[in-house]
Every structure is written in C-alpha cells, then in structure tokens.
Amino acid sequence: MIPLDAISLGGFPGMGLQGLLDFLLQIFVVNLRVGAFLMSSPFFGSRMMPLQIRIVFSFVLGVFVLSLIEPPQLAVLTSFLVIPLVLQELAIGLCVGLTITILFAAAGLAGEKIASTSGLSFAMQVDPNGGGQTPVISQILTLFLLVIFFSLNGHMVVIGMMVESYQRVPIGAPIIYAVLIQSGIDAAGLMFSFAASIMLPVAAVLFMINLAIGIITKSAPQLNLFSFGFPITLLSVFVLLIYSVTPFAWAFADLTRDVMAILDTLIGGMPDG
C-alpha cells in the first residue's frame, strides 16, 4: 500500500503532503506583511472591500512574492524564532498601512472643519470605514481623494512598493524600529499641514462672509441672523466648494506624491545596516 505522504497532488506535481504543509507555512509567513498592510490601508482595509476578497488578494500576492524571494528556512519557521519574525512582519505591514491611513485622514479632517465653519456639521452620515458619524463634506472629500489616488495609479505604486519591500527588507532581517515610529510622526504632521492648506482658504472666506453678516445685522437689528445669515452662509460654502474642485484635485495629487515619497523613505530606512 502506498503511504499517504508519497501521494503527489494534481495541482502541485511532485509535491507530497508534507511538502504542501511546508509550502502553506511559508506562504502564511510571507502573507503576514501584505495581509497586515491590506487590513490597515485606507481602501483595501475598509468595510467597502469584502473580507473574502482581501484574503484571496493577500494569498495571491503571497504566492507571487514567494516566487521572487528566497523562502524562509523551515527550521526557523518551526521553532520559537518564528515569534519575533511574525511580530516584525506584522509591524512592517501595519506601519505602512497606517501611514497611508493617517495621510488620507487629511481630507476627512479638512472636510470636518469646513462643515463646522459653514454650519453643515449637522449633515451627518454613518462612515462605513470607522462606523461613526462624520460630516457629508468629509466623506465627499475622502472619496475625491480616493478617486485622485486611483487615477494616478497610486494603488499600483503602493502595492509595487510592498512587493519591493521584500527585496529591500528581507523576511527576518534586522530593522530599525525607530524608523517606523518616526514615519507615523511625520505622517501626522503632514496630515495636519495638508488639512490646514485645504481648509484655510474656505474658512477664511466664510469668516469674512460671517463678519459682513454680523455688521449688517448690527446695523439693521430687524434682520434675523438665522433667517438672513444662515442661507447666505450655506450658499456661499456651496459656491466655494464648486470653485475649489480644481485646487482640491491639485492638492490631493500632491498629497499622493508625498505618500509615495514617505513610503519610499520608510522602506529604505528600515534595514539595519
């Protein structure tokens, strides 16, 4: 009778059962970095993307990466040394994904401040990403940023950087964890600066409009502030947003390029020596 481990599978010619388990173990370790990135990135990790698609996509990327790099040693994967290796791979993937998420939060932050300044903060919708309620303008600007990001092939560049990271930072190689922390700090600073640059022109114009409305209502007390000033503010913010579409597009394009630059610096600065 032929032993079970000597039977080769049709999909993997010449691979026995033990070889299949070793192959799956190597794919699991390779998938950790890509899977953590997909779970924490803005679009791929959102609830708009079904979990099954993320799992299949991560598995396919893992198989592709495994064909390009030297697979991890089975002696390491079957020992206690695999624990710090797993934690390191998860840290790299999560750091890259969260860095992009922090930078993409600039659009939502700018939309929230514009909504609170113009009086549109009461127009709330359930955010499918976070589960909480956010202003409609924040969601519009976030979707606009995603459109710009995909139109510039940012998703292809980011996935290419993740695949290239296995060449620049091999699995199990020592890394500098301070670079991961510094990337989050730099991303947070860039998020606030971009949100301020997007929000300040609109907020400044709305401030001057509210100042003019205040002077008019002070000179004519019979005019009701809510019946006179509030409609003017709403109409003004809609006109400002319409004429700000092109500047927003250029700002989001610059933000996309800065995302690529930060990720390139992050991946290039991680190797220890």
C-alpha positions in Angstrom: 0.0 0.0 0.0 1.4 3.4 -1.0 1.9 5.7 2.0 -0.2 8.9 2.2 2.7 11.2 2.2 4.0 9.7 -1.0 0.9 10.6 -3.0 1.5 13.7 -5.1 -1.3 16.2 -5.6 -2.6 17.0 -9.0 -2.3 20.8 -8.6 1.3 20.6 -7.3 3.2 17.9 -9.3 5.8 16.0 -7.3 4.8 17.7 -4.0 3.9 15.3 -1.2 1.6 16.1 1.7 4.5 17.2 3.9 5.7 19.5 1.2 2.3 21.0 0.8 2.2 21.8 4.6 5.7 23.4 4.4 4.6 25.4 1.3 1.5 26.7 3.1 3.6 27.6 6.2 5.9 29.7 4.0 3.0 31.4 2.3 1.5 32.2 5.7 4.7 33.9 6.9 5.0 35.8 3.6 1.4 36.9 3.7 1.8 38.5 7.1 3.3 41.7 5.8 1.0 42.0 2.9 -2.1 41.0 4.9 -1.4 43.5 7.7 -0.9 46.2 5.0 -4.2 45.3 3.4 -6.1 45.3 6.7 -4.8 48.7 7.7 -4.7 50.6 4.4 -7.4 53.1 3.6 -9.3 51.5 0.7 -8.3 47.8 0.9 -8.9 47.7 4.7 -12.2 49.5 4.7 -15.6 47.8 5.0 -16.3 48.6 1.4 -13.9 45.8 0.5 -15.3 42.3 1.5 -13.1 40.2 3.8 -13.1 37.3 1.3 -11.6 39.5 -1.4 -8.9 40.7 0.9 -8.0 37.2 2.0 -7.8 36.0 -1.7 -5.9 39.0 -2.7 -3.4 38.6 0.1 -2.9 34.9 -0.7 -2.3 35.7 -4.4 0.2 38.4 -3.5 1.9 36.0 -1.1 2.3 33.3 -3.8 3.7 36.0 -6.2 6.2 37.3 -3.6 7.2 33.7 -2.7 8.2 33.2 -6.3 10.5 36.2 -6.3 12.3 35.9 -3.0 14.2 33.2 -1.1 11.6 31.4 1.1 12.2 31.4 4.8 14.0 28.4 6.3 11.7 25.7 7.6 14.0 25.2 10.6 13.2 28.8 11.7 9.5 28.6 10.9 9.1 25.5 13.1 11.0 26.9 16.1 10.4 29.6 18.7 12.3 32.0 16.5 9.2 32.4 14.4 7.5 34.5 17.1 9.7 37.7 16.7 9.7 37.1 13.0 5.9 37.2 12.9 5.7 40.3 15.1 8.2 42.1 12.9 6.3 41.3 9.7 3.1 42.4 11.2 4.7 45.7 12.4 6.1 46.5 9.0 2.7 45.9 7.2 0.7 47.8 9.8 3.2 50.7 9.8 3.0 51.1 6.0 -0.8 50.8 6.0 -1.4 53.1 9.0 1.0 55.7 7.5 -1.2 55.9 4.4 -4.3 56.0 6.5 -3.0 58.9 8.6 -2.1 60.8 5.5 -5.5 60.1 3.9 -7.2 61.4 7.1 -6.2 64.9 5.9 -9.2 65.0 3.6 -11.6 64.0 6.3 -10.1 66.5 8.8 -10.4 69.3 6.3 -14.0 68.4 5.5 -14.9 68.3 9.1 -13.5 71.8 9.8 -15.2 73.2 6.7 -18.5 71.7 7.8 -18.2 73.0 11.3 -17.3 76.5 10.0 -20.2 76.7 7.5 -22.9 75.2 9.6 -23.1 71.9 7.7 -21.9 69.8 10.6 -25.5 68.7 11.3 -25.5 66.8 7.9 -24.0 63.6 9.2 -23.8 60.1 7.7 -22.5 56.8 9.1 -18.9 56.4 8.0 -18.5 52.9 6.5 -14.9 52.9 7.4 -14.9 53.8 11.1 -18.5 53.1 11.9 -19.1 56.5 13.5 -20.9 59.6 12.1 -18.9 62.1 10.1 -20.0 65.1 8.1 -21.0 64.6 4.5 -18.4 67.0 3.3 -15.7 64.9 4.9 -16.9 61.8 3.1 -17.1 63.6 -0.2 -13.5 64.9 0.1 -12.3 61.4 1.2 -13.9 59.8 -1.8 -12.5 62.6 -4.0 -9.0 61.8 -2.6 -9.5 58.1 -3.4 -10.5 58.9 -7.0 -7.4 61.1 -7.4 -5.3 58.3 -5.8 -6.6 55.6 -8.1 -6.4 57.9 -11.2 -2.7 58.4 -10.6 -2.2 54.7 -10.2 -1.2 55.2 -6.6 -2.6 51.8 -5.6 -0.3 50.1 -8.1 2.7 52.0 -6.9 1.9 51.2 -3.3 1.5 47.5 -4.0 4.7 47.6 -6.0 6.5 49.1 -3.1 5.1 46.4 -0.8 6.4 43.7 -3.1 9.7 45.5 -3.4 10.0 45.8 0.4 10.7 42.0 0.5 13.8 42.7 -1.6 14.9 45.7 0.4 13.9 44.3 3.8 14.1 40.5 3.7 12.0 38.4 6.0 13.7 38.1 9.3 16.3 40.7 8.6 17.0 43.2 11.5 15.2 46.5 11.1 15.3 49.9 12.9 12.0 50.2 14.7 12.6 53.9 15.4 12.0 54.5 11.6 8.6 53.0 12.0 7.7 55.4 14.8 9.2 58.4 13.1 7.2 57.7 9.9 3.9 57.8 11.9 5.0 61.2 13.5 5.9 62.6 10.1 2.7 61.4 8.6 0.7 63.0 11.4 2.5 66.3 10.8 1.9 66.2 7.1 -1.8 65.3 7.7 -2.4 68.5 9.7 -0.4 70.7 7.3 -2.4 69.4 4.3 -5.7 69.7 6.1 -4.9 73.3 7.1 -3.8 74.2 3.5 -7.1 72.7 2.1 -9.4 74.1 4.8 -7.9 77.6 5.5 -8.9 79.3 2.2 -12.5 78.2 2.5 -12.6 79.0 6.2 -11.1 82.5 5.6 -13.7 83.4 3.0 -16.5 82.1 5.3 -15.1 84.2 8.2 -15.3 87.3 6.1 -18.8 86.5 5.0 -19.9 85.9 8.6 -18.2 89.2 9.6 -20.1 91.0 6.9 -23.4 89.4 8.0 -22.6 90.4 11.6 -22.1 94.0 10.5 -25.3 94.0 8.5 -27.4 92.5 11.3 -25.8 95.0 13.8 -26.8 98.0 11.6 -30.2 96.5 10.9 -31.4 94.7 14.1 -34.7 93.8 12.5 -32.9 91.3 10.2 -32.9 87.9 11.9 -29.5 86.3 12.0 -30.8 82.8 11.3 -33.2 83.6 8.6 -30.8 86.0 6.9 -27.3 84.9 7.6 -27.6 81.1 7.6 -28.9 80.8 4.0 -26.2 83.1 2.8 -23.5 81.0 4.5 -24.9 77.8 3.0 -25.0 79.2 -0.5 -21.5 80.7 -0.1 -19.9 77.4 1.0 -21.5 75.5 -1.9 -20.2 78.1 -4.4 -16.7 77.9 -2.7 -16.7 74.1 -2.9 -17.6 74.2 -6.6 -14.9 76.6 -7.5 -12.4 74.7 -5.2 -12.7 71.4 -7.1 -9.6 72.1 -9.2 -7.4 73.3 -6.3 -8.5 70.3 -4.2 -7.6 68.0 -7.1 -4.1 69.5 -7.3 -3.7 69.4 -3.5 -4.7 65.7 -3.4 -2.3 64.9 -6.2 0.5 66.5 -4.2 -0.6 64.5 -1.2 -0.5 61.3 -3.2 3.1 62.1 -4.3 4.1 62.8 -0.8 2.6 59.5 0.3 4.9 57.7 -2.2 7.9 59.7 -1.0 7.2 58.9 2.7 6.7 55.2 1.9 9.9 55.1 -0.1 11.8 56.8 2.8 10.2 54.4 5.3 11.0 51.2 3.4 14.5 52.4 2.5 15.3 53.4 6.1 14.1 50.2 7.9 17.1 47.9 7.2 19.6 47.9 10.0 22.9 48.3 8.1 
